[in-house]
Amino acid sequence: MKKGLLVAIAIMTTIGVQAQIFPVGIVSAQDTVKGFQFGLISSVTTEGGHGFQFGGVSNTSGHTFNGLQIGGVSSITQGMDKGLQMSSILNISSKRMNGWQMGTVNYADSLNGAQIGILNVTRKHPQGWQVGLVNLSYDSIGHKIGLVNINPATHIDVMTYAGSSTKMNLAARFRNRSTYNVIGVGTHFMGLDSKFSGAVFYRLGQYAQLSPKWSLSGDVGYYHVETFSKNNNDKPERLYSLQARINADYQISSKIGAFASVGWGVTRYYDRNETYRNRPLVELGLTYRQPRNQHDSWKRAWDEKRSKIVFTDSTMALPEPKRYWQAAAEATGINVGVQLFDRYALNSDFAQTTLNSLKRNFTDGMVWDNDFFITNLFAHPYHGNLYFNAARSNGLNFWESAPYALGGSLMWEFLGETEPPAINDIIATTCGGIAIGEMTHRLSRTVLDDRDRGGIRFLREAAATIINPIQGLHRIFSGDAWRVRSDHYRYHDFSKIPVDMSFSVGWRYLADNGALFRGIHAPYVNITLMYGTPVDGERHTTPYDFFDLEMNAAFGGGQPFVNTLNIVGRLWSTPILDKKDMAGEFGIYQHFNYYDAKPIKDGSELTPYRISEAAGFGPGFILSLPQTGAMTKLEQRIFMSGILLGGTKSDYFNVIERDYNMGSGFSVKSKTQIEFGKFGRFMLNAKYFRIYTWKGYEDKDLQAFADGTKDLHYLNVQGDRSNAMLLVVNPVMEMHLAKQWSVTLSGAYYSRRTFYKYHDMVKANTFETKLGLTCRL
């Protein structure tokens, strides 16, 4: 066993330092399993083995494993001759699977056994069974039992149509040799006197191909109807409908078709044996058929192109001289400029500082303040990034720039406003500012190229300035923004540090308390970025030479514009595995997570989720498995972090602008990423946050401020005495269309629980779905 692995286990294991002797720990790592392996978070074996492997979050086997794998989120093996894989979300056997897989999503390269789940995928299954809602295989051999069965001979049609059952409809039709399935949604169930109603439906039928253009079919279907009429004696809240149809299809071209349907529908009540309505139906619509041939992988072409790029010393920008005092002057200038703007342009009360207010800031002590959630846990970290980049733009490295984020925050808290200095602001501004600052510093430099002129040069400088405003101003004042160079013109070496960025735009549905049709519909923009290589067999001591970023912005629907911001950056790592079937690294990572949502308008008034990890640090494992079968990449990441400062929604505390609690705690995160070359990629994110509020209050504490003799700004509490948890499970499926374009379908399940000392426990469960068009740069 390598020394790095022993060091990692000594840090992570709760029982001992030799995983072979004590195969039990927070993270248990072994070369070969013979009997039993238990990991509170994760269990890892490099050589496979036989017996029982349990991981609270995940199991990973770099070779064939025979026996039982049970994972809280996922179980992954290079193959299984005899055994059973079980997990709540994802099971993967990248080679032959001679056994059973039971989970929400199951994947096997070659199946000689059974898959039981919601979605089952296999390349080859000559003697296998797939039992689930959706069964997908790369061949037509084997056995499938499910609502939707897909193989290479399946024709997939997207259907849009209008009708007399549901007014407008969107559905997918899956045609096999002689049978087909239809799954879809429709709005405004006809015959209901309501502003809005909706239905989800499933249809099963058989068709006959009369000619290359014409086909005739018949099907029966089940419709679940929501009317959204609560406590209404005239209309039921929900109904179900049984419908039968005869359909005629005409294929206009290889992709476009048209169809007409006639049939009969019987709609009934759920809660009593009575018919709501009974009448004929008519529908007209169009179909779009996706050709079965796959496009070449854009990523492979890009990798080949990137491998030919040669960087020499003369192309890379020279290191900037370190200007410590200029960095300090710029950080001070940021505070002075913001304070004067708030004081004179906005005439803000908090900016009307005097000598007495400054003296009070130093004598009265620090408090937990009562600003908005977005102010304390997003705006303050963003402000800290300005201080940090004042130093980075003056040639200082990561560690040298970090004190500037702290110094700038202290300067503002004690000298910039009349309100008492806030403990939480200093922590969030410093730690969050470092995370956002280093990320924006590195990202902005990938855009710059001093060889360009004219419009393209302006666009590059503008984009870099939007990403990193302080660096942009620094380049303008120094003249670098328009200086053209033939040498030392590049600021980022893509051959050493690759960058994978995606932009997605599409439509988002956020459910109110888990309701299928009661929620908000709104457009969204998503940005994902992987900077650097997570596993490369090298020791890393340069912070943030690898980081992951995801940001979601919502438009409309009464939701916050910044919905999600997730950053994980590597501070240090060392290789712990370097084998033919698995490579891995152990490291220390910084985490910044921000989730924000508001109650759905005219809904249950429950906040679906709201949590922040403004300052988090902890260990992590990243494991990479080689290309096998259809999978061109398989990667498993496990992170744990201690949360120095976090925030979570309070259902009871509401003082000034604050309706949330602050505190400390921990988080556990898992990310599984699989790439399928030409087809696309699949990602599964699971995150668990736990935050404890220990400096609480009692009602008498608030009553002391009710008479106005005390300023509520000096109510020095974190919020309700409580502990809160949020579980986020987020699967993402990306299907390549052409070159860098893809269609992305993603979902997220949120489960919030808050346990209060003086109030009733509150829970909220909801989900969101997204469908969008993605461009990978």
Secondary structure, 3 states (H helix, E strand, C coil): CCHHHHHHHHHHCCCCCCCCCCCEEEEEEECCEEEEEEEEEEEEECCCEEEEEEECCEEEEEEEEEEEEEECCEEEEEEEEEEEEEECCEEEEEEEEEEEEECCEEEEEEECCEEEEEEEEEEECCCCEEEEEEEEECCCCCEEEEEEEECCCCEEEEEEEEECCEEEEEEEEEECCCEEEEEEEEEEECCCCCCCCEEEEEEEEEEEECCCCEEEEEEEEEEEEECCCCCCCCCCCEEEEEEEEEEEEEECCCCEEEEEEEEEEEEEECCCCCEEEEEEEEEEEEEEECCCCCCCCHHHHHHHHHHCCCCCCCCECCCCCCCHHHHHHHHHHHHHHHHHHHHHHCCCHHHCCCHHHHHHHHHCCCECCCCCHHHHHHHHHHHHHHHHHHHHCCCCCHHHHHHHHHHHHHHHHHHCCCCCCEHHHHHHHHHHHHHHHHHHHHHHHCCCECCCCHHHHHHHHHHHHHHCHHHHHHHHHHCCCCCCCCCCCECCCCCCCCEEEEEEEEEEEEECCCCCCCEEEEEEEEEEEEECCCCCCCCECCCCCCEEEEEEEECCCCCCCEEEEEEEEEEEEEEEEECCCCEEEEEEEEEEEEEECCCCCCCCCCCCCEEEEEEEEEEEEEEEECCECCECEEEEEEEEEEEEEEEEECCCCCECCECEEEEEEEEEEEEEEEECCCCEEEEEEEEEEEEEECCCCCHHHHHHHHCCCCCHHHCCCCCCCEEEEEEEEEEEEEEEEECCEEEEEEEEEEEEEEEECCCCCEEEEEEEEEEEEEEEC
